Amino acid sequence: VQPASIPFPLPNELSGLHGVNMAVPELQADRQFATAPPASYVVNSLSSMKELGIQIIRLPFYWNPSEGDLPRAVKNQYLDAMEQIVQMAYPIYVIIDNHKNANKDPVVWNRFWTTTSMWQTHQHFWLEIIERLDAYPNVIAYEILNEPPVASDLDYDRMGDYNTFMATEMRKLTNKYIIFNREAAATNYTRR
């Protein structure tokens, strides 16, 4: 469990919260672990968080949408794990976060920024997540894509188009916060 900062301004009733990132293996299909945490990791961690007064967790699931769709079995695993953690976390607030993997290859991401069908694949899974989790009162936000790589000024425009595309459909299903995270430079690029 790592300290988390909230990457967006919160309304007064949510400001000043103390929170953490809570990464769990069940939401990291593309990562290998030398040693898996014990089966009681989530239960024990959430219990400790409640005792320590943690009020919010950022729950990342790992998928790099620039690399194609996730297999249905992995999506189901992610949805089940997210729902179970959200239920166990109550009354701790939860932000669901699509954390991409470490691939920052500008060629891969250029293909993503220019391929609407890849956006649709990503959007469809987000809509499934919202349909499954939105009724839980402790789910307060959805972070579309953490630190998406950009390599040019044009990528910034494309990222804006992508965020609009994603949020337009997500907003039809939820009134909760939709987070647009800042970019991560794919190269030594600096926006002009």
WOVEN-V494166 format. One record per pair of residues at least 6 apart in sequence whose C-alpha atoms are under 8 Angstrom apart, sorted by sequence separation. I is the first residue (numbers start at 1). J is the second residue. D is the distance in whole Angstrom. If there is no record, write none. Layout:
I|J|D  I|J|D
This chain:
9|15|8  112|118|6  133|139|7  150|156|7  63|70|8  112|119|7  86|94|7  25|36|8  167|178|7  25|37|8  5|19|7  4|19|6  5|20|8  3|19|7  4|20|4  3|20|4  4|21|5  61|78|7  163|180|7  2|20|6  3|21|6  24|42|8  126|144|8  1|20|6  2|21|5  144|163|8  1|21|6  2|22|7  1|22|5  1|23|7  144|166|8  59|82|8  30|62|7  27|60|7  28|61|6  29|62|7  30|63|7  148|181|8  150|183|6  20|54|7  27|61|5  28|62|5  29|63|8  142|176|8  144|178|7  146|180|8  147|181|6  148|182|7  149|183|6  150|184|6  151|185|6  18|53|8  19|54|5  22|57|6  27|62|6  28|63|8  57|92|7  59|94|7  61|96|8  63|98|7  64|99|7  65|100|7  141|176|6  142|177|6  143|178|6  144|179|6  145|180|7  146|181|6  147|182|5  148|183|5  149|184|5  150|185|5  151|186|5  18|54|5  19|55|6  20|56|7  21|57|6  22|58|6  23|59|6  55|91|8  56|92|5  57|93|6  58|94|6  59|95|6  60|96|6  61|97|6  62|98|6  63|99|6  64|100|4  140|176|6  141|177|4  142|178|5  143|179|4  144|180|6  145|181|7  146|182|7  147|183|4  148|184|6  149|185|5  150|186|5  151|187|6  17|54|8  18|55|6  19|56|5  20|57|5  21|58|5  22|59|5  23|60|6  55|92|5  56|93|4  57|94|5  58|95|5  59|96|5  60|97|4  61|98|5  62|99|5  63|100|5  64|101|6  140|177|6  141|178|6  142|179|6  143|180|6  144|181|8  146|183|8  147|184|5  149|186|5  150|187|8  152|189|7  17|55|6  18|56|6  19|57|5  20|58|6  21|59|6  22|60|7  23|61|8  54|92|7  55|93|6  56|94|6  57|95|6  58|96|6  59|97|6  60|98|6  61|99|6  62|100|5  63|101|6  141|179|7  143|181|7  151|189|6  152|190|8  153|191|6  17|56|7  19|58|8  21|60|7  56|95|8  58|97|7  60|99|6  62|101|6  64|103|8  152|191|7  153|192|7  109|149|7  130|170|8  134|174|7  67|108|7  109|150|7  46|88|7  50|92|7  66|108|6  113|155|7  127|169|8  131|173|7  42|85|7  46|89|6  66|109|6  96|139|8  106|149|8  119|162|7  123|166|6  127|170|6  130|173|7  94|138|6  95|139|6  106|150|7  114|158|7  126|170|7  130|174|7  29|74|7  43|88|7  66|111|7  93|138|4  94|139|5  95|140|6  96|141|6  97|142|6  98|143|6  100|145|7  104|149|6  106|151|6  110|155|8  113|158|6  66|112|5  92|138|6  93|139|6  94|140|6  95|141|5  96|142|5  97|143|5  98|144|6  99|145|6  100|146|7  113|159|7  119|165|8  123|169|8  127|173|8  65|112|8  86|133|8  91|138|6  93|140|6  94|141|7  95|142|6  96|143|6  97|144|7  98|145|5  99|146|5  100|147|8  119|166|8  123|170|8  90|138|6  95|143|7  97|145|7  98|146|6  99|147|8  100|148|8  69|118|8  83|132|7  87|136|8  97|146|7  113|162|7  27|77|8  68|118|7  75|125|8  79|129|7  83|133|6  86|136|8  26|77|7  27|78|5  26|78|7  66|118|7  69|121|6  86|138|7  4|57|8  65|118|7  68|121|8  69|122|8  79|132|7  86|139|7  4|58|7  27|81|7  65|119|8  26|81|6  27|82|8  65|121|8  65|122|6  30|101|8  106|186|6  105|186|7  106|187|7  104|186|5  104|187|8  8|179|7  7|181|7
